[in-house]
Amino acid sequence: MDNAFEQAKIAALNLLDRRIAHDRVPWFWSDQYDSKLLIAGLSEDYDRQVLRGDPATRSFSVCYLKGNELIAVEAINHSKDYMAGRKLIAERAQMNLVKLANPDLALKETVAGHA
């Protein structure tokens, strides 16, 4: 469900006196020629960023953290990190920073405490 539709639905419910917060993870995507830009979360107020992959390959992601909490993922041609990131951001997942830096691990495998 796209963000504009979801916000409109929540606004309408609030106008009907049903107090519902809009707490969805913001997301965005755009095709830029032969590249797909995918963003989940908001990368403001982060204190650390972790690059996953090599930008020279044109398939990588950047994870933004506040403490060890994943707050945003920006990906170029890397939909797996984007999709996993949306879920992990909503869960307020705490990340294992050493594992997070390893692009050979799936993003969900880099959560702190994951075996």
PyMOL commands that set and color helices and strands:
alter all, ss='L'
color gray80, all
select helices_A, chain A and resi 3-15+55-57+79-90+97-100+107-110
alter helices_A, ss='H'
color red, helices_A
select strands_A, chain A and resi 27-32+35-41+48-54+59-66+69-76
alter strands_A, ss='S'
color yellow, strands_A
deselect
rebuild
show_as cartoon
